[in-house]
Amino acid sequence: MFVFECRDENELDKYLTLGLKNRISSSHKLNLQSSRSHSILSIKIEGNDGHTIRNSRIELVDLAGSERIGMTGTEGRLAK
């Protein structure tokens, strides 16, 4: 797990892009680009208007699918 503090959307985009590059993906019979690894992106947002601090949290989850692995033709290491 990695934690980065971002001050603006450009920094957030930079770390999102870095995370996407570290994911494992592969093609198979059903998709040209298919996720082979689970990924979770947690974004915690804090705002302060001088009087009140507001916090929000967004969780984006991408689970590698294996429910139709027989249809994909995936074998070997990627299937595991």
C-alpha positions in Angstrom: 0.0 0.0 0.0 1.2 3.5 -0.8 0.0 6.8 0.6 0.6 10.1 -1.2 -0.5 13.6 -0.1 -1.8 15.6 -3.1 -2.4 19.4 -3.0 -4.4 19.6 -6.3 -5.9 17.5 -9.1 -2.7 17.5 -11.1 -0.9 15.6 -8.3 -3.8 13.2 -7.9 -3.7 12.5 -11.6 0.1 11.9 -11.5 -0.3 9.3 -8.8 -3.3 7.7 -10.4 -1.3 7.3 -13.6 1.6 5.8 -11.7 -0.8 3.3 -10.0 -2.3 2.3 -13.4 1.1 1.6 -14.8 1.8 -0.9 -11.9 -1.3 -2.9 -12.6 -1.2 -6.3 -14.4 -3.4 -6.6 -17.5 -3.6 -9.0 -20.4 -5.7 -9.7 -23.4 -7.9 -12.8 -23.8 -10.8 -14.1 -26.0 -13.4 -11.7 -24.3 -11.3 -8.5 -23.9 -8.4 -6.9 -25.5 -7.3 -5.3 -22.2 -8.4 -7.1 -19.1 -7.4 -6.5 -15.4 -5.5 -9.4 -13.9 -5.0 -7.8 -10.5 -7.1 -6.2 -7.8 -6.8 -2.5 -7.3 -8.2 -0.1 -4.7 -7.8 3.7 -4.9 -8.9 5.6 -1.8 -9.2 9.3 -2.1 -9.6 11.3 1.1 -10.6 15.0 0.5 -10.3 17.6 3.2 -11.7 21.1 2.8 -11.5 24.1 5.2 -13.5 27.2 4.8 -11.9 29.0 7.8 -14.6 27.8 10.2 -15.4 24.2 9.4 -13.3 21.3 8.2 -15.1 18.9 5.9 -13.9 15.5 5.1 -15.0 13.1 2.3 -13.7 9.8 1.1 -14.1 8.0 -2.2 -13.2 4.3 -2.7 -12.7 3.1 -6.3 -12.3 -0.7 -6.5 -11.4 -2.8 -9.5 -11.5 -6.6 -8.9 -9.8 -8.9 -11.4 -12.6 -11.1 -12.7 -12.3 -14.9 -12.7 -15.9 -15.9 -12.8 -15.8 -16.8 -16.5 -12.2 -17.9 -16.8 -13.1 -20.9 -18.9 -14.6 -18.7 -21.6 -11.5 -16.4 -21.7 -9.1 -19.1 -22.7 -6.7 -17.8 -20.1 -4.2 -20.4 -19.0 -1.0 -20.8 -16.8 0.3 -18.0 -14.6 -2.4 -15.5 -15.6 -5.2 -17.9 -14.8 -3.8 -18.4 -11.3 
